[in-house]
Amino acid sequence: MIINVVAALILRNDGRVLIARRHPDAAQGGWWEFPGGKIEPTESPEAALARELEEELSVQLRVGPYLASSEHRYPLTGGGEKCIRLHGYLCPWEAQPINLTGSHDRYCWRAPETIRMDTLAPADHPLLTALIARLQSPSQR
Ligand SMILES: Nc1nc2c([nH]c(=O)n2[C@H]2C[C@H](O)[C@@H](COP(=O)(O)OP(=O)(O)OP(=O)(O)O)O2)c(=O)[nH]1
């Protein structure tokens, strides 16, 4: 079964993007990722993402354009694997307090090209690559 997950690439005016670290006790604990979560059956991806951002960071943001998707299989401890289909959306940052109230223990703002791939959840790699390409494309300047 494929689990559909949405993630936000929250972009600040200075070009930095928000990444958050999954709590050690959470699934895929310790990885840095773009905040978000699973899409419930009755939700649009955008509604799911707005809800997850409120639940996980206590922020209210406008969900912007779709960026890219990826698929990744994580091994399960008891055997087998879990297949994640991750859909990334750009979200312009609107300044407000951030409170981590979900599955993360830290967050930070990073220039996308300085994010270390070996600390980023594997499913997020294609999203980061797509973000860097988009920010470098002349039409986005
Ligand atoms: N939120 C999020 N999850 C990601 C990313 N990359 C990635 O591999 N994942 C994985 C981790 C989890 O196995 C799964 C999403 O689970 P989650 O725990 O964030 O979703 P949720 O809040 O809806 O979960 P739940 O505790 O309510 O069941 O997708 C990402 O960038 N953001």
Backbone and ligand atoms as CSV (ligand in chain L), in Angstrom:
chain,resi,resn,atom,element,x,y,z
A,1,MET,N,N,0.838,-1.204,0.000
A,1,MET,CA,C,0.000,0.000,0.000
A,1,MET,C,C,0.875,1.258,0.000
A,2,ILE,N,N,0.450,2.217,-0.789
A,2,ILE,CA,C,1.223,3.464,-0.853
A,2,ILE,C,C,0.584,4.491,0.082
A,3,ILE,N,N,1.424,5.146,0.896
A,3,ILE,CA,C,0.940,6.192,1.805
A,3,ILE,C,C,1.239,7.543,1.174
A,4,ASN,N,N,0.183,8.320,0.929
A,4,ASN,CA,C,0.374,9.647,0.333
A,4,ASN,C,C,0.619,10.668,1.427
A,5,VAL,N,N,1.744,11.367,1.294
A,5,VAL,CA,C,2.176,12.341,2.313
A,5,VAL,C,C,2.429,13.673,1.604
A,6,VAL,N,N,2.034,14.773,2.258
A,6,VAL,CA,C,2.323,16.108,1.705
A,6,VAL,C,C,3.381,16.783,2.561
A,7,ALA,N,N,4.203,17.602,1.926
A,7,ALA,CA,C,5.245,18.315,2.654
A,7,ALA,C,C,5.342,19.740,2.128
A,8,ALA,N,N,5.699,20.665,3.036
A,8,ALA,CA,C,5.776,22.086,2.686
A,8,ALA,C,C,7.222,22.519,2.572
A,9,LEU,N,N,7.553,23.174,1.457
A,9,LEU,CA,C,8.857,23.819,1.328
A,9,LEU,C,C,8.605,25.281,1.642
A,10,ILE,N,N,8.761,25.605,2.920
A,10,ILE,CA,C,8.407,26.941,3.413
A,10,ILE,C,C,9.589,27.870,3.149
A,11,LEU,N,N,9.341,28.862,2.309
A,11,LEU,CA,C,10.435,29.714,1.828
A,11,LEU,C,C,10.353,31.112,2.412
A,12,ARG,N,N,11.470,31.533,2.991
A,12,ARG,CA,C,11.572,32.887,3.519
A,12,ARG,C,C,12.091,33.817,2.415
A,13,ASN,N,N,11.885,35.130,2.592
A,13,ASN,CA,C,12.335,36.102,1.580
A,13,ASN,C,C,13.835,36.044,1.351
A,14,ASP,N,N,14.605,35.645,2.363
A,14,ASP,CA,C,16.065,35.577,2.194
A,14,ASP,C,C,16.505,34.288,1.486
A,15,GLY,N,N,15.543,33.507,0.997
A,15,GLY,CA,C,15.880,32.310,0.215
A,15,GLY,C,C,16.058,31.061,1.058
A,16,ARG,N,N,15.938,31.202,2.387
A,16,ARG,CA,C,16.092,30.005,3.229
A,16,ARG,C,C,14.791,29.223,3.307
A,17,VAL,N,N,14.940,27.918,3.528
A,17,VAL,CA,C,13.790,27.020,3.616
A,17,VAL,C,C,13.797,26.370,4.990
A,18,LEU,N,N,12.612,26.086,5.501
A,18,LEU,CA,C,12.518,25.485,6.844
A,18,LEU,C,C,12.626,23.959,6.745
A,19,ILE,N,N,13.502,23.406,7.564
A,19,ILE,CA,C,13.528,21.946,7.724
A,19,ILE,C,C,13.351,21.630,9.215
A,20,ALA,N,N,12.770,20.482,9.495
A,20,ALA,CA,C,12.506,20.081,10.880
A,20,ALA,C,C,13.005,18.657,11.078
A,21,ARG,N,N,13.473,18.380,12.307
A,21,ARG,CA,C,14.014,17.044,12.595
A,21,ARG,C,C,12.961,16.183,13.267
A,22,ARG,N,N,12.766,14.984,12.731
A,22,ARG,CA,C,11.778,14.078,13.329
A,22,ARG,C,C,12.260,13.612,14.690
A,23,HIS,N,N,11.347,13.635,15.629
A,23,HIS,CA,C,11.629,13.208,16.990
A,23,HIS,C,C,12.188,11.788,16.967
A,24,PRO,N,N,13.165,11.490,17.860
A,24,PRO,CA,C,13.752,10.142,17.839
A,24,PRO,C,C,12.724,9.019,17.953
A,25,ASP,N,N,11.596,9.278,18.651
A,25,ASP,CA,C,10.587,8.222,18.836
A,25,ASP,C,C,9.645,8.076,17.650
A,26,ALA,N,N,9.646,9.047,16.731
A,26,ALA,CA,C,8.701,9.000,15.601
A,26,ALA,C,C,9.204,8.022,14.539
A,27,ALA,N,N,8.295,7.626,13.626
A,27,ALA,CA,C,8.739,6.842,12.457
A,27,ALA,C,C,9.767,7.680,11.709
A,28,GLN,N,N,10.806,7.010,11.204
A,28,GLN,CA,C,11.912,7.705,10.515
A,28,GLN,C,C,12.546,8.765,11.435
A,29,GLY,N,N,12.611,8.437,12.730
A,29,GLY,CA,C,13.147,9.358,13.736
A,29,GLY,C,C,14.580,9.774,13.440
A,30,GLY,N,N,14.890,11.053,13.701
A,30,GLY,CA,C,16.245,11.567,13.521
A,30,GLY,C,C,16.503,12.201,12.165
A,31,TRP,N,N,15.672,11.878,11.170
A,31,TRP,CA,C,15.861,12.499,9.850
A,31,TRP,C,C,15.323,13.929,9.864
A,32,TRP,N,N,16.007,14.798,9.110
A,32,TRP,CA,C,15.450,16.129,8.830
A,32,TRP,C,C,14.516,15.993,7.628
A,33,GLU,N,N,13.470,16.832,7.603
A,33,GLU,CA,C,12.483,16.725,6.529
A,33,GLU,C,C,11.764,18.058,6.358
A,34,PHE,N,N,10.933,18.117,5.335
A,34,PHE,CA,C,10.029,19.253,5.161
A,34,PHE,C,C,8.737,18.915,5.906
A,35,PRO,N,N,8.241,19.818,6.757
A,35,PRO,CA,C,7.092,19.453,7.583
A,35,PRO,C,C,5.843,19.144,6.763
A,36,GLY,N,N,5.002,18.296,7.310
A,36,GLY,CA,C,3.772,17.879,6.623
A,36,GLY,C,C,3.242,16.624,7.265
A,37,GLY,N,N,2.569,15.784,6.488
A,37,GLY,CA,C,2.051,14.537,7.042
A,37,GLY,C,C,1.135,13.844,6.047
A,38,LYS,N,N,0.442,12.822,6.544
A,38,LYS,CA,C,-0.378,11.985,5.666
A,38,LYS,C,C,-1.646,12.714,5.230
A,39,ILE,N,N,-2.061,12.442,4.008
A,39,ILE,CA,C,-3.317,13.002,3.486
A,39,ILE,C,C,-4.458,12.082,3.930
A,40,GLU,N,N,-5.449,12.641,4.618
A,40,GLU,CA,C,-6.619,11.842,5.022
A,40,GLU,C,C,-7.492,11.610,3.782
A,41,PRO,N,N,-8.288,10.508,3.784
A,41,PRO,CA,C,-9.032,10.130,2.566
A,41,PRO,C,C,-9.914,11.244,1.990
A,42,THR,N,N,-10.494,12.092,2.826
A,42,THR,CA,C,-11.448,13.084,2.303
A,42,THR,C,C,-10.788,14.424,1.982
A,43,GLU,N,N,-9.488,14.531,2.169
A,43,GLU,CA,C,-8.830,15.836,2.045
A,43,GLU,C,C,-8.151,16.033,0.693
A,44,SER,N,N,-8.095,17.304,0.269
A,44,SER,CA,C,-7.207,17.652,-0.852
A,44,SER,C,C,-5.794,17.732,-0.276
A,45,PRO,N,N,-4.767,17.602,-1.131
A,45,PRO,CA,C,-3.392,17.735,-0.623
A,45,PRO,C,C,-3.172,19.086,0.057
A,46,GLU,N,N,-3.728,20.139,-0.526
A,46,GLU,CA,C,-3.515,21.484,0.041
A,46,GLU,C,C,-4.157,21.606,1.426
A,47,ALA,N,N,-5.379,21.056,1.574
A,47,ALA,CA,C,-6.058,21.128,2.877
A,47,ALA,C,C,-5.296,20.296,3.905
A,48,ALA,N,N,-4.807,19.142,3.488
A,48,ALA,CA,C,-4.037,18.288,4.409
A,48,ALA,C,C,-2.788,19.017,4.872
A,49,LEU,N,N,-2.130,19.709,3.939
A,49,LEU,CA,C,-0.882,20.385,4.297
A,49,LEU,C,C,-1.140,21.557,5.246
A,50,ALA,N,N,-2.187,22.338,4.962
A,50,ALA,CA,C,-2.519,23.454,5.856
A,50,ALA,C,C,-2.812,22.918,7.262
A,51,ARG,N,N,-3.541,21.814,7.342
A,51,ARG,CA,C,-3.868,21.210,8.651
A,51,ARG,C,C,-2.604,20.725,9.355
A,52,GLU,N,N,-1.730,20.041,8.625
A,52,GLU,CA,C,-0.505,19.516,9.240
A,52,GLU,C,C,0.408,20.642,9.732
A,53,LEU,N,N,0.480,21.740,8.983
A,53,LEU,CA,C,1.348,22.846,9.413
A,53,LEU,C,C,0.833,23.463,10.707
A,54,GLU,N,N,-0.484,23.531,10.803
A,54,GLU,CA,C,-1.099,24.028,12.042
A,54,GLU,C,C,-0.814,23.049,13.185
A,55,GLU,N,N,-0.984,21.757,12.942
A,55,GLU,CA,C,-0.794,20.745,13.990
A,55,GLU,C,C,0.666,20.620,14.425
A,56,GLU,N,N,1.587,20.720,13.476
A,56,GLU,CA,C,2.992,20.423,13.784
A,56,GLU,C,C,3.821,21.631,14.164
A,57,LEU,N,N,3.503,22.799,13.565
A,57,LEU,CA,C,4.310,24.004,13.819
A,57,LEU,C,C,3.483,25.121,14.454
A,58,SER,N,N,2.185,24.925,14.568
A,58,SER,CA,C,1.244,25.971,15.042
A,58,SER,C,C,1.275,27.202,14.153
A,59,VAL,N,N,1.444,27.018,12.851
A,59,VAL,CA,C,1.440,28.171,11.948
A,59,VAL,C,C,0.293,28.051,10.944
A,60,GLN,N,N,-0.139,29.226,10.461
A,60,GLN,CA,C,-1.180,29.250,9.432
A,60,GLN,C,C,-0.553,29.853,8.182
A,61,LEU,N,N,-0.433,29.057,7.146
A,61,LEU,CA,C,0.230,29.505,5.921
A,61,LEU,C,C,-0.634,29.198,4.713
A,62,ARG,N,N,-0.454,30.027,3.697
A,62,ARG,CA,C,-1.102,29.767,2.413
A,62,ARG,C,C,-0.263,28.717,1.683
A,63,VAL,N,N,-0.922,27.653,1.254
A,63,VAL,CA,C,-0.211,26.620,0.505
A,63,VAL,C,C,-0.130,27.071,-0.957
A,64,GLY,N,N,1.090,27.197,-1.466
A,64,GLY,CA,C,1.303,27.710,-2.811
A,64,GLY,C,C,1.399,26.604,-3.846
A,65,PRO,N,N,2.156,26.846,-4.929
A,65,PRO,CA,C,2.174,25.900,-6.045
A,65,PRO,C,C,2.845,24.561,-5.726
A,66,TYR,N,N,2.355,23.545,-6.425
A,66,TYR,CA,C,2.954,22.207,-6.362
A,66,TYR,C,C,4.376,22.286,-6.915
A,67,LEU,N,N,5.299,21.575,-6.276
A,67,LEU,CA,C,6.689,21.571,-6.752
A,67,LEU,C,C,7.080,20.242,-7.406
A,68,ALA,N,N,6.974,19.144,-6.671
A,68,ALA,CA,C,7.452,17.850,-7.184
A,68,ALA,C,C,6.974,16.734,-6.258
A,69,SER,N,N,7.071,15.495,-6.748
A,69,SER,CA,C,6.737,14.320,-5.925
A,69,SER,C,C,7.879,13.318,-5.990
A,70,SER,N,N,7.866,12.421,-5.009
A,70,SER,CA,C,8.865,11.348,-5.016
A,70,SER,C,C,8.232,10.114,-4.391
A,71,GLU,N,N,8.892,8.977,-4.585
A,71,GLU,CA,C,8.415,7.749,-3.957
A,71,GLU,C,C,9.605,7.084,-3.297
A,72,HIS,N,N,9.389,6.570,-2.079
A,72,HIS,CA,C,10.490,5.901,-1.388
A,72,HIS,C,C,9.939,4.777,-0.524
A,73,ARG,N,N,10.716,3.676,-0.438
A,73,ARG,CA,C,10.322,2.540,0.417
A,73,ARG,C,C,11.231,2.497,1.631
A,74,TYR,N,N,10.628,2.551,2.820
A,74,TYR,CA,C,11.390,2.430,4.069
A,74,TYR,C,C,11.202,1.027,4.615
A,75,PRO,N,N,12.287,0.354,5.054
A,75,PRO,CA,C,12.112,-0.964,5.669
A,75,PRO,C,C,11.393,-0.837,7.015
A,76,LEU,N,N,10.544,-1.810,7.336
A,76,LEU,CA,C,9.859,-1.833,8.638
A,76,LEU,C,C,10.640,-2.743,9.575
A,77,THR,N,N,10.640,-2.399,10.883
A,77,THR,CA,C,11.442,-3.185,11.837
A,77,THR,C,C,11.034,-4.654,11.870
A,78,GLY,N,N,9.716,-4.911,11.772
A,78,GLY,CA,C,9.262,-6.311,11.825
A,78,GLY,C,C,9.385,-7.034,10.495
A,79,GLY,N,N,10.002,-6.413,9.520
A,79,GLY,CA,C,10.076,-6.983,8.173
A,79,GLY,C,C,9.115,-6.245,7.247
A,80,GLY,N,N,9.300,-6.422,5.968
A,80,GLY,CA,C,8.462,-5.725,4.987
A,80,GLY,C,C,8.907,-4.279,4.826
A,81,GLU,N,N,8.085,-3.516,4.167
A,81,GLU,CA,C,8.460,-2.123,3.930
A,81,GLU,C,C,7.223,-1.249,3.815
A,82,LYS,N,N,7.487,0.050,3.941
A,82,LYS,CA,C,6.385,1.018,3.854
A,82,LYS,C,C,6.734,1.929,2.689
A,83,CYS,N,N,5.766,2.108,1.774
A,83,CYS,CA,C,6.034,2.936,0.586
A,83,CYS,C,C,5.374,4.301,0.748
A,84,ILE,N,N,6.192,5.324,0.705
A,84,ILE,CA,C,5.722,6.704,0.864
A,84,ILE,C,C,5.717,7.392,-0.493
A,85,ARG,N,N,4.610,8.033,-0.854
A,85,ARG,CA,C,4.623,8.939,-2.013
A,85,ARG,C,C,4.500,10.352,-1.451
A,86,LEU,N,N,5.550,11.117,-1.641
A,86,LEU,CA,C,5.656,12.434,-1.008
A,86,LEU,C,C,5.419,13.520,-2.054
A,87,HIS,N,N,4.515,14.454,-1.736
A,87,HIS,CA,C,4.161,15.531,-2.669
A,87,HIS,C,C,4.556,16.866,-2.034
A,88,GLY,N,N,5.440,17.615,-2.691
A,88,GLY,CA,C,5.937,18.868,-2.126
A,88,GLY,C,C,5.242,20.083,-2.714
A,89,TYR,N,N,4.906,21.024,-1.845
A,89,TYR,CA,C,4.282,22.292,-2.251
A,89,TYR,C,C,5.099,23.444,-1.698
A,90,LEU,N,N,5.205,24.514,-2.488
A,90,LEU,CA,C,5.883,25.716,-2.008
A,90,LEU,C,C,4.922,26.496,-1.125
A,91,CYS,N,N,5.431,27.008,-0.001
A,91,CYS,CA,C,4.604,27.824,0.902
A,91,CYS,C,C,5.393,29.076,1.261
A,92,PRO,N,N,4.977,30.247,0.767
A,92,PRO,CA,C,5.681,31.467,1.163
A,92,PRO,C,C,5.529,31.692,2.670
A,93,TRP,N,N,6.631,32.038,3.322
A,93,TRP,CA,C,6.600,32.260,4.765
A,93,TRP,C,C,5.899,33.576,5.085
A,94,GLU,N,N,5.047,33.539,6.082
A,94,GLU,CA,C,4.435,34.750,6.635
A,94,GLU,C,C,4.801,34.728,8.115
A,95,ALA,N,N,5.541,35.756,8.559
A,95,ALA,CA,C,6.151,35.726,9.898
A,95,ALA,C,C,5.114,35.511,10.999
A,96,GLN,N,N,5.389,34.573,11.857
A,96,GLN,CA,C,4.543,34.257,13.014
A,96,GLN,C,C,5.331,33.304,13.906
A,97,PRO,N,N,4.938,33.171,15.175
A,97,PRO,CA,C,5.684,32.275,16.064
A,97,PRO,C,C,5.543,30.809,15.632
A,98,ILE,N,N,6.628,30.071,15.809
A,98,ILE,CA,C,6.602,28.629,15.508
A,98,ILE,C,C,6.675,27.870,16.823
A,99,ASN,N,N,5.763,26.933,17.032
A,99,ASN,CA,C,5.824,26.025,18.181
A,99,ASN,C,C,5.794,24.605,17.666
A,100,LEU,N,N,6.788,23.826,18.032
A,100,LEU,CA,C,6.808,22.430,17.588
A,100,LEU,C,C,5.860,21.628,18.466
A,101,THR,N,N,4.752,21.177,17.886
A,101,THR,CA,C,3.731,20.498,18.680
A,101,THR,C,C,3.419,19.106,18.135
A,102,GLY,N,N,4.252,18.629,17.215
A,102,GLY,CA,C,3.981,17.321,16.615
A,102,GLY,C,C,5.184,16.415,16.698
A,103,SER,N,N,5.593,15.889,15.563
A,103,SER,CA,C,6.620,14.840,15.556
A,103,SER,C,C,8.046,15.357,15.399
A,104,HIS,N,N,8.283,16.656,15.663
A,104,HIS,CA,C,9.642,17.204,15.503
A,104,HIS,C,C,10.213,17.719,16.823
A,105,ASP,N,N,11.553,17.626,16.951
A,105,ASP,CA,C,12.185,18.167,18.157
A,105,ASP,C,C,13.053,19.396,17.870
A,106,ARG,N,N,13.328,19.690,16.592
A,106,ARG,CA,C,14.105,20.885,16.234
A,106,ARG,C,C,13.669,21.367,14.867
A,107,TYR,N,N,13.929,22.662,14.610
A,107,TYR,CA,C,13.771,23.138,13.244
A,107,TYR,C,C,14.855,24.171,12.981
A,108,CYS,N,N,15.109,24.446,11.712
A,108,CYS,CA,C,16.037,25.524,11.358
A,108,CYS,C,C,15.743,25.992,9.940
A,109,TRP,N,N,16.271,27.181,9.637
A,109,TRP,CA,C,16.122,27.756,8.291
A,109,TRP,C,C,17.463,27.599,7.584
A,110,ARG,N,N,17.477,26.992,6.418
A,110,ARG,CA,C,18.737,26.743,5.721
A,110,ARG,C,C,18.653,27.191,4.268
A,111,ALA,N,N,19.780,27.706,3.754
A,111,ALA,CA,C,19.879,27.920,2.309
A,111,ALA,C,C,19.802,26.526,1.674
A,112,PRO,N,N,18.916,26.314,0.694
A,112,PRO,CA,C,18.676,24.952,0.194
A,112,PRO,C,C,19.944,24.209,-0.206
A,113,GLU,N,N,20.901,24.917,-0.838
A,113,GLU,CA,C,22.090,24.213,-1.335
A,113,GLU,C,C,23.041,23.814,-0.209
A,114,THR,N,N,22.792,24.262,1.023
A,114,THR,CA,C,23.658,23.883,2.147
A,114,THR,C,C,23.076,22.722,2.966
A,115,ILE,N,N,21.890,22.250,2.602
A,115,ILE,CA,C,21.287,21.135,3.352
A,115,ILE,C,C,22.021,19.840,3.005
A,116,ARG,N,N,22.468,19.128,4.028
A,116,ARG,CA,C,23.219,17.896,3.790
A,116,ARG,C,C,22.262,16.748,3.486
A,117,MET,N,N,22.471,16.144,2.325
A,117,MET,CA,C,21.590,15.054,1.901
A,117,MET,C,C,21.664,13.871,2.875
A,118,ASP,N,N,22.832,13.677,3.535
A,118,ASP,CA,C,22.937,12.504,4.417
A,118,ASP,C,C,22.181,12.689,5.732
A,119,THR,N,N,21.626,13.894,5.972
A,119,THR,CA,C,20.798,14.092,7.166
A,119,THR,C,C,19.325,14.256,6.801
A,120,LEU,N,N,19.040,14.356,5.499
A,120,LEU,CA,C,17.671,14.606,5.014
A,120,LEU,C,C,17.000,13.271,4.678
A,121,ALA,N,N,15.728,13.118,5.076
A,121,ALA,CA,C,15.002,11.870,4.793
A,121,ALA,C,C,15.121,11.553,3.298
A,122,PRO,N,N,15.410,10.303,2.952
A,122,PRO,CA,C,15.651,9.958,1.545
A,122,PRO,C,C,14.516,10.377,0.604
A,123,ALA,N,N,13.266,10.276,1.062
A,123,ALA,CA,C,12.140,10.646,0.190
A,123,ALA,C,C,12.171,12.126,-0.183
A,124,ASP,N,N,12.880,12.925,0.628
A,124,ASP,CA,C,12.894,14.374,0.410
A,124,ASP,C,C,13.966,14.816,-0.587
A,125,HIS,N,N,14.895,13.929,-0.929
A,125,HIS,CA,C,16.008,14.349,-1.802
A,125,HIS,C,C,15.528,14.924,-3.132
A,126,PRO,N,N,14.581,14.230,-3.846
A,126,PRO,CA,C,14.127,14.801,-5.119
A,126,PRO,C,C,13.421,16.154,-4.938
A,127,LEU,N,N,12.780,16.353,-3.779
A,127,LEU,CA,C,12.096,17.634,-3.543
A,127,LEU,C,C,13.123,18.750,-3.365
A,128,LEU,N,N,14.189,18.451,-2.630
A,128,LEU,CA,C,15.233,19.472,-2.440
A,128,LEU,C,C,15.900,19.797,-3.781
A,129,THR,N,N,16.165,18.764,-4.573
A,129,THR,CA,C,16.781,18.986,-5.890
A,129,THR,C,C,15.867,19.854,-6.764
A,130,ALA,N,N,14.565,19.571,-6.721
A,130,ALA,CA,C,13.610,20.355,-7.520
A,130,ALA,C,C,13.554,21.799,-7.027
A,131,LEU,N,N,13.659,21.982,-5.721
A,131,LEU,CA,C,13.618,23.349,-5.171
A,131,LEU,C,C,14.841,24.144,-5.638
A,132,ILE,N,N,16.013,23.516,-5.558
A,132,ILE,CA,C,17.242,24.211,-5.956
A,132,ILE,C,C,17.164,24.573,-7.451
A,133,ALA,N,N,16.684,23.639,-8.250
A,133,ALA,CA,C,16.570,23.909,-9.697
A,133,ALA,C,C,15.596,25.056,-9.945
A,134,ARG,N,N,14.509,25.050,-9.228
A,134,ARG,CA,C,13.501,26.102,-9.431
A,134,ARG,C,C,14.044,27.466,-9.032
A,135,LEU,N,N,14.773,27.508,-7.911
A,135,LEU,CA,C,15.303,28.796,-7.447
A,135,LEU,C,C,16.405,29.305,-8.377
A,136,GLN,N,N,17.070,28.374,-9.070
A,136,GLN,CA,C,18.153,28.788,-9.977
A,136,GLN,C,C,17.640,29.141,-11.360
A,137,SER,N,N,16.367,28.760,-11.660
A,137,SER,CA,C,15.891,29.007,-13.026
A,137,SER,C,C,15.631,30.502,-13.210
A,138,PRO,N,N,16.070,31.065,-14.366
A,138,PRO,CA,C,15.983,32.515,-14.570
A,138,PRO,C,C,14.560,33.039,-14.418
A,139,SER,N,N,13.537,32.233,-14.779
A,139,SER,CA,C,12.158,32.734,-14.717
A,139,SER,C,C,11.696,32.943,-13.279
A,140,GLN,N,N,12.426,32.367,-12.322
A,140,GLN,CA,C,12.012,32.515,-10.922
A,140,GLN,C,C,12.687,33.699,-10.249
A,141,ARG,N,N,13.620,34.358,-10.960
A,141,ARG,CA,C,14.349,35.451,-10.308
A,141,ARG,C,C,13.568,36.741,-10.344
L,1,LIG,N1,N,5.804,14.844,7.121
L,1,LIG,C1,C,6.770,14.327,6.374
L,1,LIG,N2,N,6.922,12.990,6.360
L,1,LIG,C2,C,7.885,12.500,5.612
L,1,LIG,C3,C,8.747,13.321,4.852
L,1,LIG,N3,N,9.656,12.527,4.203
L,1,LIG,C4,C,9.379,11.263,4.555
L,1,LIG,O1,O,9.979,10.263,4.197
L,1,LIG,N4,N,8.288,11.233,5.414
L,1,LIG,C5,C,7.697,10.012,5.971
L,1,LIG,C6,C,7.845,9.904,7.453
L,1,LIG,C7,C,6.630,9.100,7.845
L,1,LIG,O2,O,6.922,7.739,7.648
L,1,LIG,C8,C,5.579,9.539,6.843
L,1,LIG,C9,C,4.693,10.675,7.294
L,1,LIG,O3,O,4.249,10.445,8.545
L,1,LIG,P1,P,3.893,11.593,9.602
L,1,LIG,O4,O,4.057,10.976,10.940
L,1,LIG,O5,O,4.635,12.856,9.323
L,1,LIG,O6,O,2.396,11.864,9.202
L,1,LIG,P2,P,1.190,12.187,10.205
L,1,LIG,O7,O,1.563,13.372,11.034
L,1,LIG,O8,O,-0.026,12.299,9.344
L,1,LIG,O9,O,1.193,10.856,11.049
L,1,LIG,P3,P,0.298,10.292,12.215
L,1,LIG,O10,O,1.235,10.338,13.393
L,1,LIG,O11,O,-0.898,11.165,12.331
L,1,LIG,O12,O,0.019,8.894,11.758
L,1,LIG,O13,O,6.300,10.012,5.702
L,1,LIG,C10,C,8.571,14.722,4.863
L,1,LIG,O14,O,9.286,15.504,4.222
L,1,LIG,N5,N,7.569,15.183,5.649
